[in-house]
Amino acid sequence: MRRTGTTRRGALTATGAAALGAVLAGCGGGREEGSGRSGPATAAEQAAAVRVEKRIRTAEARTSLELLGRYERVAAAHPSAATALAPLRDAVRAHAEALAPAGAGKGVAVPSPAAPGSARSALKELAAAERRASDARLAALAAAPPELARLLASVAAAGAAHAFLLTGIAKEAGA
């Protein structure tokens, strides 16, 4: 026989739905009370926000293109690592395209210093470059508008994951 009445699962579902509804109602993008506006009011404020976003996008796209150049150098210098680097390199290329300011078009990888002699040291340097880029993107979050901040956070997380993976690939290359 089936139980009737309130079950623990039903109570949790109802509580979760009520909490979600309360959160969504509180996160509305409506007007602020008393101010009558919901964003930058003046053309000067809007222009400043656009300049800040373009500056951040340009800098971060350049960082991704520099990383892409490093990936290409390491892959060219160490063909044994090229297969493992291909998906990471493709992701870095996609990050550069996503971060580029509107109308900038696709960028070309920036030449980077020659890859070190051993595959292990080249991969370690590449992992360090990914960590530095990830840290810089996290630092840029404070000044970024919300939509760009979400993109930067995502790309920074991907960079941290790339650094982790590159460290593992470097260990395998040294074995």
VEXMARGU-928894 format. One line per field, with one value per residue: residue number from 1; x, y, z of N, C-alpha, C in turn; residue in one letter. Coordinates in Angstrom, 3 decimals, padded with zeros to 6 digits. Example, Ala and Ser with C-alpha at 12.3 -4.5 7.8 and 13.67 -1.06 7.14 Angstrom:
2
tilo	(1 / 2) .
nc1	(013.190 / 012.850) .
nc2	(-005.690 / -002.250) .
nc3	(007.800 / 007.080) .
cac1	(012.300 / 013.670) .
cac2	(-004.500 / -001.060) .
cac3	(007.800 / 007.140) .
cc1	(013.200 / 012.900) .
cc2	(-003.300 / 000.030) .
cc3	(007.800 / 007.870) .
guti	(A / S) .
This chain:
175
tilo	(1 / 2 / 3 / 4 / 5 / 6 / 7 / 8 / 9 / 10 / 11 / 12 / 13 / 14 / 15 / 16 / 17 / 18 / 19 / 20 / 21 / 22 / 23 / 24 / 25 / 26 / 27 / 28 / 29 / 30 / 31 / 32 / 33 / 34 / 35 / 36 / 37 / 38 / 39 / 40 / 41 / 42 / 43 / 44 / 45 / 46 / 47 / 48 / 49 / 50 / 51 / 52 / 53 / 54 / 55 / 56 / 57 / 58 / 59 / 60 / 61 / 62 / 63 / 64 / 65 / 66 / 67 / 68 / 69 / 70 / 71 / 72 / 73 / 74 / 75 / 76 / 77 / 78 / 79 / 80 / 81 / 82 / 83 / 84 / 85 / 86 / 87 / 88 / 89 / 90 / 91 / 92 / 93 / 94 / 95 / 96 / 97 / 98 / 99 / 100 / 101 / 102 / 103 / 104 / 105 / 106 / 107 / 108 / 109 / 110 / 111 / 112 / 113 / 114 / 115 / 116 / 117 / 118 / 119 / 120 / 121 / 122 / 123 / 124 / 125 / 126 / 127 / 128 / 129 / 130 / 131 / 132 / 133 / 134 / 135 / 136 / 137 / 138 / 139 / 140 / 141 / 142 / 143 / 144 / 145 / 146 / 147 / 148 / 149 / 150 / 151 / 152 / 153 / 154 / 155 / 156 / 157 / 158 / 159 / 160 / 161 / 162 / 163 / 164 / 165 / 166 / 167 / 168 / 169 / 170 / 171 / 172 / 173 / 174 / 175) .
nc1	(000.823 / 000.341 / 001.684 / -000.046 / -000.392 / 001.924 / 005.202 / 008.693 / 010.277 / 008.436 / 007.974 / 010.515 / 010.830 / 008.775 / 009.622 / 012.072 / 011.201 / 009.715 / 011.739 / 013.385 / 011.636 / 011.426 / 014.040 / 014.363 / 012.435 / 013.550 / 015.808 / 015.205 / 015.483 / 014.458 / 013.536 / 015.350 / 014.144 / 012.892 / 014.892 / 014.236 / 015.613 / 017.536 / 020.129 / 023.236 / 022.761 / 023.492 / 024.822 / 027.547 / 028.318 / 027.557 / 029.232 / 031.715 / 031.524 / 031.450 / 033.989 / 035.618 / 034.890 / 035.746 / 038.502 / 039.224 / 038.426 / 040.105 / 042.675 / 042.507 / 041.912 / 044.266 / 046.014 / 045.086 / 045.736 / 048.505 / 048.968 / 048.041 / 049.994 / 052.158 / 051.292 / 051.335 / 054.054 / 055.184 / 053.922 / 054.955 / 057.691 / 057.796 / 056.620 / 055.623 / 054.028 / 052.054 / 049.531 / 048.275 / 048.110 / 046.391 / 043.440 / 043.427 / 044.717 / 042.868 / 040.738 / 041.849 / 042.074 / 039.353 / 038.676 / 040.076 / 038.685 / 036.129 / 036.611 / 037.478 / 036.985 / 033.871 / 033.577 / 036.282 / 037.240 / 038.860 / 041.736 / 045.288 / 047.673 / 050.060 / 053.510 / 055.702 / 058.279 / 060.880 / 060.259 / 061.324 / 064.096 / 063.457 / 060.515 / 059.147 / 059.946 / 059.011 / 056.248 / 055.780 / 056.373 / 054.357 / 052.118 / 052.566 / 052.246 / 049.533 / 048.452 / 049.198 / 047.736 / 045.146 / 045.015 / 045.281 / 042.923 / 041.030 / 041.617 / 040.767 / 038.052 / 036.747 / 036.522 / 035.048 / 032.037 / 028.881 / 028.168 / 030.542 / 032.168 / 031.213 / 032.003 / 034.795 / 035.286 / 034.607 / 036.490 / 038.808 / 038.558 / 038.710 / 041.327 / 042.723 / 042.115 / 043.379 / 046.044 / 046.347 / 045.964 / 048.081 / 050.241 / 050.008 / 050.404 / 053.024 / 054.327 / 053.946 / 055.412 / 057.953 / 058.395) .
nc2	(-001.185 / 002.229 / 005.029 / 007.768 / 011.306 / 013.686 / 013.370 / 013.002 / 013.613 / 015.052 / 017.255 / 018.427 / 019.090 / 020.972 / 022.935 / 023.656 / 024.672 / 026.870 / 028.382 / 028.892 / 030.408 / 032.672 / 033.628 / 034.194 / 036.185 / 038.172 / 038.791 / 040.285 / 042.404 / 044.904 / 048.403 / 050.478 / 051.314 / 054.522 / 055.748 / 055.615 / 054.650 / 052.135 / 051.575 / 052.856 / 056.305 / 058.524 / 059.569 / 059.830 / 058.120 / 055.684 / 055.593 / 055.506 / 053.014 / 051.355 / 051.848 / 050.807 / 048.089 / 047.453 / 047.880 / 045.918 / 043.595 / 043.725 / 043.499 / 040.955 / 039.294 / 039.595 / 038.384 / 035.740 / 035.218 / 035.363 / 033.146 / 031.190 / 031.370 / 030.397 / 027.752 / 026.812 / 027.011 / 025.172 / 022.816 / 022.622 / 022.381 / 020.095 / 017.456 / 015.082 / 015.868 / 017.263 / 016.118 / 015.804 / 018.457 / 019.621 / 019.796 / 021.616 / 023.815 / 024.461 / 025.280 / 027.564 / 029.161 / 029.528 / 030.972 / 033.350 / 034.327 / 034.666 / 036.612 / 038.801 / 042.209 / 043.533 / 043.441 / 043.178 / 040.985 / 037.852 / 037.021 / 036.675 / 034.311 / 035.411 / 035.798 / 033.904 / 033.367 / 031.013 / 027.525 / 025.704 / 023.320 / 020.625 / 018.580 / 018.332 / 020.602 / 022.629 / 022.185 / 022.639 / 025.369 / 026.348 / 025.626 / 027.312 / 029.804 / 029.634 / 029.634 / 032.212 / 033.790 / 033.028 / 033.980 / 036.742 / 037.223 / 036.718 / 038.846 / 040.941 / 040.795 / 042.475 / 045.023 / 044.574 / 044.633 / 042.965 / 040.812 / 040.403 / 039.815 / 037.307 / 035.805 / 036.135 / 034.862 / 032.251 / 031.679 / 032.009 / 029.893 / 027.773 / 028.160 / 027.596 / 024.894 / 024.007 / 024.500 / 022.643 / 020.230 / 020.433 / 020.234 / 017.565 / 016.351 / 017.122 / 015.682 / 013.095 / 013.297 / 013.497 / 011.046) .
nc3	(000.000 / -000.619 / 001.015 / 002.389 / 002.681 / 004.085 / 003.007 / 003.719 / 001.485 / -000.089 / 001.594 / 001.676 / -001.014 / -001.365 / 000.449 / -000.687 / -003.164 / -002.293 / -001.093 / -003.317 / -004.865 / -003.219 / -003.288 / -006.024 / -006.313 / -004.772 / -006.215 / -008.381 / -011.266 / -011.115 / -010.698 / -008.419 / -005.233 / -004.745 / -006.283 / -008.951 / -011.121 / -012.850 / -013.616 / -014.978 / -015.172 / -016.656 / -019.824 / -019.754 / -017.660 / -018.760 / -021.008 / -019.744 / -018.481 / -020.708 / -021.773 / -019.720 / -019.807 / -022.422 / -022.178 / -020.286 / -021.652 / -023.910 / -022.762 / -021.513 / -023.673 / -025.109 / -023.287 / -023.462 / -026.128 / -025.976 / -024.339 / -026.089 / -028.087 / -026.601 / -026.152 / -028.805 / -029.428 / -027.599 / -028.430 / -031.013 / -030.507 / -028.992 / -030.120 / -029.025 / -026.943 / -028.144 / -028.826 / -026.344 / -025.627 / -027.469 / -026.957 / -024.842 / -025.935 / -027.926 / -026.322 / -025.141 / -027.396 / -027.939 / -025.652 / -026.103 / -028.313 / -027.189 / -025.289 / -026.722 / -027.633 / -028.930 / -032.425 / -032.836 / -034.138 / -035.035 / -033.212 / -033.621 / -032.618 / -030.277 / -030.718 / -028.688 / -026.183 / -026.964 / -026.490 / -023.617 / -023.462 / -022.541 / -022.570 / -020.187 / -018.625 / -020.310 / -020.243 / -017.548 / -017.370 / -019.015 / -017.508 / -015.305 / -016.559 / -017.225 / -014.625 / -013.747 / -015.559 / -014.870 / -012.222 / -012.717 / -014.099 / -012.150 / -010.458 / -012.056 / -011.903 / -010.051 / -011.190 / -013.434 / -015.415 / -014.629 / -016.532 / -017.979 / -015.822 / -015.040 / -017.272 / -017.111 / -014.660 / -015.307 / -017.334 / -015.864 / -014.064 / -015.852 / -016.711 / -014.346 / -014.134 / -016.466 / -015.746 / -013.695 / -015.130 / -016.967 / -015.239 / -014.466 / -016.975 / -017.397 / -015.398 / -016.347 / -018.695 / -017.734 / -016.694) .
cac1	(000.000 / 001.062 / 001.437 / -000.674 / 000.007 / 003.181 / 006.417 / 009.886 / 010.660 / 007.472 / 008.211 / 011.752 / 010.571 / 007.968 / 010.464 / 013.036 / 010.495 / 009.376 / 012.982 / 013.798 / 010.736 / 011.788 / 015.312 / 014.137 / 011.690 / 014.471 / 016.881 / 014.649 / 016.278 / 013.615 / 014.082 / 015.627 / 013.122 / 013.240 / 015.804 / 013.577 / 016.484 / 018.051 / 021.485 / 023.873 / 021.747 / 023.964 / 025.581 / 028.953 / 028.504 / 027.470 / 030.455 / 032.807 / 031.354 / 031.827 / 035.455 / 036.194 / 034.690 / 036.608 / 039.884 / 039.397 / 038.333 / 041.305 / 043.801 / 042.336 / 042.036 / 045.702 / 046.592 / 044.745 / 046.510 / 049.875 / 048.939 / 047.906 / 051.322 / 052.981 / 050.846 / 051.797 / 055.510 / 055.461 / 053.486 / 055.887 / 059.001 / 057.677 / 055.489 / 055.055 / 053.042 / 051.078 / 048.211 / 047.702 / 047.893 / 045.414 / 042.162 / 043.666 / 045.024 / 041.598 / 039.970 / 042.469 / 041.671 / 037.952 / 038.665 / 040.518 / 037.580 / 035.026 / 037.000 / 037.785 / 035.929 / 032.984 / 034.119 / 037.732 / 037.577 / 039.686 / 043.122 / 046.331 / 048.530 / 051.190 / 054.740 / 056.178 / 059.655 / 061.069 / 059.964 / 062.534 / 064.604 / 062.748 / 059.051 / 058.688 / 060.107 / 058.120 / 054.889 / 055.721 / 056.294 / 053.022 / 051.208 / 052.771 / 051.623 / 048.077 / 048.131 / 049.312 / 046.591 / 043.956 / 045.060 / 045.025 / 041.492 / 040.300 / 041.826 / 040.001 / 036.613 / 036.199 / 036.227 / 034.272 / 030.570 / 028.427 / 028.229 / 031.960 / 032.709 / 030.873 / 032.869 / 036.153 / 035.334 / 034.589 / 037.769 / 039.811 / 038.412 / 039.255 / 042.783 / 043.211 / 042.018 / 044.446 / 047.302 / 046.347 / 046.154 / 049.435 / 051.152 / 049.931 / 051.045 / 054.467 / 054.807 / 053.994 / 056.487 / 059.225 / 058.513) .
cac2	(000.000 / 003.487 / 005.970 / 009.032 / 012.379 / 014.374 / 012.580 / 013.825 / 014.097 / 016.084 / 018.442 / 019.059 / 019.680 / 022.182 / 023.934 / 024.123 / 025.498 / 028.135 / 029.146 / 029.339 / 031.500 / 033.855 / 034.128 / 034.796 / 037.427 / 039.159 / 039.076 / 040.931 / 043.497 / 046.075 / 049.685 / 050.665 / 052.161 / 055.896 / 056.362 / 055.710 / 054.204 / 050.797 / 051.427 / 054.152 / 057.256 / 059.510 / 059.071 / 059.774 / 056.894 / 054.561 / 055.606 / 055.055 / 051.573 / 050.715 / 051.937 / 049.850 / 046.743 / 047.267 / 047.791 / 044.606 / 042.584 / 043.796 / 042.958 / 039.524 / 038.614 / 039.573 / 037.346 / 034.438 / 035.049 / 035.053 / 031.739 / 030.394 / 031.342 / 029.473 / 026.384 / 026.447 / 026.811 / 023.921 / 021.713 / 022.515 / 021.951 / 018.771 / 016.787 / 014.025 / 016.492 / 018.001 / 015.497 / 016.134 / 019.905 / 020.079 / 020.291 / 022.799 / 024.902 / 024.849 / 026.023 / 028.888 / 029.902 / 029.917 / 032.033 / 034.591 / 034.813 / 035.100 / 037.809 / 039.912 / 043.224 / 043.438 / 043.999 / 043.021 / 039.875 / 036.804 / 037.405 / 035.741 / 033.992 / 036.304 / 035.021 / 033.786 / 032.892 / 029.614 / 026.541 / 025.116 / 022.109 / 019.384 / 018.676 / 018.516 / 021.999 / 023.444 / 022.023 / 023.320 / 026.810 / 026.589 / 025.565 / 028.544 / 030.888 / 029.484 / 030.085 / 033.681 / 034.335 / 032.781 / 034.932 / 038.083 / 037.316 / 036.846 / 040.213 / 041.853 / 040.647 / 043.584 / 046.179 / 044.156 / 044.607 / 041.618 / 039.783 / 040.133 / 039.174 / 035.887 / 035.218 / 036.094 / 033.820 / 030.964 / 031.498 / 031.826 / 028.520 / 026.899 / 028.309 / 026.838 / 023.478 / 023.764 / 024.435 / 021.345 / 019.196 / 020.553 / 019.701 / 016.114 / 015.979 / 017.314 / 014.535 / 011.937 / 013.513 / 013.283 / 009.653) .
cac3	(000.000 / -000.705 / 002.116 / 002.030 / 003.589 / 003.817 / 003.125 / 003.888 / 000.158 / -000.476 / 002.415 / 001.221 / -002.326 / -001.165 / 001.108 / -001.684 / -004.148 / -001.646 / -000.928 / -004.631 / -005.231 / -002.437 / -003.797 / -007.332 / -006.140 / -004.215 / -007.161 / -009.558 / -011.806 / -011.202 / -010.289 / -007.010 / -004.642 / -004.469 / -007.241 / -010.239 / -012.203 / -012.597 / -014.126 / -015.163 / -015.608 / -017.614 / -020.969 / -019.345 / -016.883 / -019.696 / -021.821 / -018.880 / -018.302 / -021.972 / -021.871 / -018.764 / -020.344 / -023.590 / -021.696 / -019.664 / -022.708 / -024.740 / -021.993 / -021.282 / -024.969 / -025.399 / -022.429 / -024.052 / -027.356 / -025.554 / -023.925 / -027.302 / -028.680 / -025.803 / -026.464 / -030.142 / -029.362 / -026.895 / -029.303 / -032.133 / -030.009 / -028.361 / -030.773 / -028.179 / -026.052 / -028.954 / -028.745 / -025.033 / -025.554 / -028.464 / -026.432 / -024.005 / -026.875 / -028.554 / -025.321 / -025.010 / -028.596 / -027.735 / -024.631 / -026.752 / -029.147 / -026.332 / -024.541 / -027.623 / -027.699 / -030.093 / -033.650 / -032.907 / -035.011 / -034.440 / -033.014 / -034.010 / -031.482 / -030.102 / -030.582 / -027.318 / -026.134 / -027.363 / -025.453 / -023.033 / -024.093 / -022.224 / -022.579 / -018.808 / -018.207 / -021.142 / -019.726 / -016.249 / -017.644 / -019.559 / -016.357 / -014.527 / -017.323 / -017.049 / -013.260 / -013.710 / -016.297 / -014.048 / -011.106 / -013.249 / -014.428 / -010.881 / -009.981 / -012.915 / -011.639 / -009.267 / -012.037 / -014.604 / -015.317 / -014.250 / -017.578 / -018.233 / -014.613 / -015.122 / -018.289 / -016.563 / -013.627 / -016.004 / -018.017 / -014.806 / -013.572 / -016.901 / -016.657 / -013.185 / -014.505 / -017.430 / -015.001 / -013.014 / -016.138 / -017.506 / -014.241 / -014.618 / -018.248 / -017.203 / -014.607 / -017.252 / -019.663 / -017.052 / -016.227) .
cc1	(000.864 / 000.678 / 000.772 / -000.213 / 001.352 / 004.356 / 007.595 / 010.316 / 009.730 / 007.687 / 009.472 / 011.570 / 009.794 / 008.799 / 011.471 / 012.394 / 010.137 / 010.620 / 013.460 / 012.929 / 011.081 / 013.086 / 015.113 / 013.364 / 012.597 / 015.553 / 016.378 / 015.489 / 015.473 / 014.296 / 014.336 / 014.582 / 013.667 / 014.123 / 015.147 / 014.451 / 017.076 / 019.468 / 022.138 / 022.898 / 022.249 / 024.731 / 027.061 / 029.240 / 028.469 / 028.727 / 031.647 / 032.729 / 031.770 / 033.348 / 036.134 / 036.069 / 035.615 / 038.068 / 040.158 / 039.381 / 039.599 / 042.493 / 043.689 / 042.398 / 043.511 / 046.407 / 046.309 / 045.534 / 047.979 / 049.972 / 048.861 / 049.252 / 052.253 / 052.607 / 051.406 / 053.299 / 055.850 / 055.071 / 054.440 / 057.243 / 058.974 / 056.468 / 054.855 / 053.975 / 051.904 / 049.671 / 047.528 / 047.362 / 046.753 / 044.091 / 042.324 / 043.933 / 043.738 / 040.733 / 040.532 / 042.108 / 040.216 / 037.846 / 039.063 / 039.397 / 036.432 / 035.351 / 037.253 / 036.640 / 035.108 / 033.634 / 035.618 / 038.147 / 038.434 / 041.121 / 044.062 / 047.224 / 049.745 / 052.455 / 055.226 / 057.621 / 059.724 / 060.791 / 061.275 / 062.868 / 063.823 / 061.241 / 058.534 / 058.803 / 059.218 / 056.691 / 054.736 / 055.615 / 054.921 / 051.983 / 051.337 / 052.134 / 050.103 / 047.665 / 048.179 / 048.119 / 045.308 / 043.889 / 044.754 / 043.543 / 040.642 / 040.445 / 040.993 / 038.499 / 036.006 / 035.787 / 035.295 / 032.778 / 030.097 / 028.573 / 029.678 / 032.594 / 032.405 / 031.764 / 034.304 / 036.290 / 035.383 / 035.932 / 038.895 / 039.755 / 038.970 / 040.777 / 043.388 / 043.168 / 043.113 / 045.796 / 047.433 / 046.641 / 047.575 / 050.474 / 051.180 / 050.599 / 052.565 / 055.057 / 054.931 / 055.145 / 057.848 / 059.449 / 059.208) .
cc2	(001.244 / 004.370 / 007.219 / 010.077 / 012.960 / 013.439 / 013.530 / 014.415 / 015.216 / 017.371 / 019.169 / 019.730 / 020.978 / 023.283 / 024.516 / 025.022 / 026.853 / 029.002 / 029.699 / 030.509 / 032.779 / 034.468 / 034.819 / 036.107 / 038.523 / 039.576 / 039.767 / 042.109 / 044.767 / 047.333 / 049.713 / 051.607 / 053.551 / 056.529 / 056.518 / 055.286 / 052.857 / 050.591 / 052.780 / 055.127 / 058.171 / 058.850 / 058.946 / 058.505 / 055.675 / 054.466 / 055.115 / 053.546 / 050.809 / 050.732 / 050.928 / 048.433 / 046.482 / 047.108 / 046.407 / 043.511 / 042.548 / 043.156 / 041.447 / 038.725 / 038.525 / 038.500 / 035.964 / 034.188 / 034.753 / 033.593 / 030.821 / 030.283 / 030.391 / 028.020 / 025.938 / 026.211 / 025.473 / 022.736 / 021.522 / 021.961 / 020.522 / 018.041 / 015.684 / 014.577 / 017.158 / 017.426 / 015.845 / 017.612 / 020.390 / 020.552 / 021.538 / 024.017 / 025.392 / 025.657 / 027.430 / 029.752 / 030.390 / 031.026 / 033.364 / 035.183 / 035.343 / 036.401 / 039.014 / 040.917 / 043.077 / 044.109 / 043.821 / 041.908 / 038.854 / 037.292 / 036.304 / 035.532 / 034.916 / 035.460 / 035.041 / 033.311 / 031.418 / 028.693 / 025.975 / 023.776 / 020.856 / 019.613 / 018.961 / 019.971 / 022.927 / 023.377 / 022.700 / 024.839 / 027.184 / 026.561 / 026.829 / 029.741 / 030.831 / 029.970 / 031.605 / 034.326 / 034.171 / 033.769 / 036.354 / 038.261 / 037.430 / 038.249 / 041.211 / 041.796 / 041.866 / 044.766 / 045.845 / 044.281 / 043.160 / 040.541 / 039.411 / 039.450 / 037.678 / 035.173 / 035.088 / 035.001 / 032.435 / 030.678 / 031.309 / 030.408 / 027.527 / 026.964 / 027.554 / 025.339 / 023.116 / 023.623 / 023.090 / 020.219 / 019.236 / 020.023 / 018.169 / 015.626 / 016.099 / 016.149 / 013.292 / 012.068 / 013.259 / 011.862 / 008.769) .
cc3	(000.000 / 000.465 / 001.590 / 003.028 / 003.184 / 004.035 / 003.281 / 002.548 / -000.304 / 000.298 / 001.975 / -000.136 / -002.190 / -000.526 / 000.126 / -002.711 / -003.554 / -001.480 / -002.260 / -005.099 / -004.499 / -002.947 / -005.133 / -007.229 / -005.611 / -005.177 / -008.412 / -009.997 / -011.933 / -010.726 / -008.792 / -006.449 / -004.393 / -005.527 / -008.608 / -011.402 / -011.852 / -013.099 / -014.242 / -015.790 / -016.708 / -018.745 / -020.607 / -018.546 / -017.795 / -020.550 / -021.005 / -018.677 / -019.556 / -022.130 / -020.939 / -019.303 / -021.530 / -023.168 / -021.109 / -020.730 / -023.568 / -024.024 / -021.828 / -022.579 / -025.362 / -024.563 / -023.003 / -025.330 / -027.040 / -025.095 / -025.137 / -028.017 / -027.941 / -026.101 / -027.822 / -030.172 / -028.706 / -027.778 / -030.470 / -031.680 / -029.465 / -028.932 / -029.928 / -027.249 / -026.832 / -028.850 / -027.431 / -024.928 / -026.452 / -027.859 / -025.566 / -024.888 / -027.546 / -027.590 / -025.142 / -026.212 / -028.450 / -026.686 / -025.254 / -027.601 / -028.302 / -025.611 / -025.435 / -027.630 / -028.977 / -031.292 / -033.806 / -033.846 / -034.283 / -034.345 / -033.467 / -032.805 / -031.466 / -029.966 / -029.133 / -027.336 / -026.517 / -026.185 / -024.912 / -023.681 / -023.793 / -022.214 / -021.176 / -018.376 / -019.030 / -020.624 / -018.363 / -016.432 / -018.191 / -018.442 / -015.505 / -015.233 / -017.199 / -015.653 / -013.157 / -014.410 / -015.498 / -012.882 / -011.562 / -013.581 / -013.171 / -010.316 / -010.777 / -012.644 / -010.959 / -010.135 / -013.193 / -014.367 / -015.128 / -015.323 / -017.888 / -017.026 / -014.618 / -016.140 / -017.758 / -015.510 / -014.269 / -016.673 / -016.989 / -014.249 / -014.594 / -016.900 / -015.490 / -013.472 / -015.511 / -016.713 / -014.289 / -014.001 / -016.716 / -016.521 / -014.302 / -015.884 / -018.114 / -016.399 / -015.472 / -018.250 / -019.039 / -016.640 / -017.225) .
guti	(M / R / R / T / G / T / T / R / R / G / A / L / T / A / T / G / A / A / A / L / G / A / V / L / A / G / C / G / G / G / R / E / E / G / S / G / R / S / G / P / A / T / A / A / E / Q / A / A / A / V / R / V / E / K / R / I / R / T / A / E / A / R / T / S / L / E / L / L / G / R / Y / E / R / V / A / A / A / H / P / S / A / A / T / A / L / A / P / L / R / D / A / V / R / A / H / A / E / A / L / A / P / A / G / A / G / K / G / V / A / V / P / S / P / A / A / P / G / S / A / R / S / A / L / K / E / L / A / A / A / E / R / R / A / S / D / A / R / L / A / A / L / A / A / A / P / P / E / L / A / R / L / L / A / S / V / A / A / A / G / A / A / H / A / F / L / L / T / G / I / A / K / E / A / G / A) .
